């Protein structure tokens, strides 16, 4: 990430974003499986309940069928 070549740095940023998205999805899945509300999850993520629900609910519906 500290490389002088922006291509290297930007690739690192992209990789971190993908990792962050995977980690967030995993933790939201765990929280919902333990009965957490969307509001509780949103509070800890620093976003609105609507935003976290819009982002994760469709994926959870696919997983649980």
C-alpha positions as CSV (number, residue, x, y, z in Angstrom):
1,X,0.0,0.0,0.0
2,X,3.0,2.3,0.5
3,X,4.4,1.6,-3.0
4,X,5.1,4.6,-5.2
5,X,3.2,2.9,-8.0
6,X,-0.5,4.0,-7.8
7,X,-1.5,0.7,-9.5
8,X,-0.1,-1.3,-6.6
9,X,-1.7,1.0,-4.0
10,X,-5.1,1.0,-5.7
11,X,-5.0,-2.8,-6.1
12,X,-4.4,-3.0,-2.3
13,X,-7.3,-0.7,-1.6
14,X,-9.6,-2.8,-3.8
15,X,-8.5,-6.0,-2.0
16,X,-9.2,-4.4,1.4
17,X,-12.6,-3.3,0.3
18,X,-13.5,-6.9,-0.8
19,X,-12.2,-8.3,2.4
20,X,-14.2,-5.7,4.4
21,X,-17.4,-6.6,2.5
22,X,-16.8,-10.3,3.2
23,X,-16.1,-9.7,6.9
24,X,-19.2,-7.5,7.3
25,X,-21.4,-10.1,5.6
26,X,-20.1,-12.8,7.8
27,X,-20.6,-10.8,11.0
28,X,-24.1,-9.7,10.0
29,X,-25.0,-13.3,9.3
30,X,-23.8,-14.3,12.7
31,X,-25.6,-11.5,14.4
32,X,-28.9,-12.3,12.7
33,X,-28.5,-16.0,13.4
34,X,-28.3,-15.0,17.1
35,X,-31.4,-13.0,16.9
36,X,-30.0,-9.5,16.7
37,X,-32.2,-6.8,15.3
38,X,-31.3,-4.8,12.2
39,X,-31.2,-1.7,14.5
40,X,-28.6,-3.3,16.8
41,X,-26.4,-4.3,13.8
42,X,-26.8,-0.9,12.2
43,X,-25.9,0.9,15.4
44,X,-22.6,-0.9,15.6
45,X,-21.8,-0.4,11.9
46,X,-22.6,3.3,12.2
47,X,-25.3,3.2,9.5
48,X,-29.1,3.3,9.4
49,X,-31.3,0.3,10.0
50,X,-32.7,0.7,6.6
51,X,-29.2,0.8,5.0
52,X,-28.0,-2.4,6.6
53,X,-31.3,-4.2,5.9
54,X,-31.3,-3.1,2.2
55,X,-27.7,-4.3,1.9
56,X,-27.9,-7.7,3.6
57,X,-31.5,-8.9,3.8
58,X,-31.7,-10.0,0.1
59,X,-28.6,-12.2,0.6
60,X,-29.9,-13.7,3.8
61,X,-33.2,-14.6,2.2
62,X,-31.3,-16.5,-0.5
63,X,-29.2,-18.3,2.1
64,X,-32.2,-19.3,4.2
65,X,-34.5,-20.0,1.3
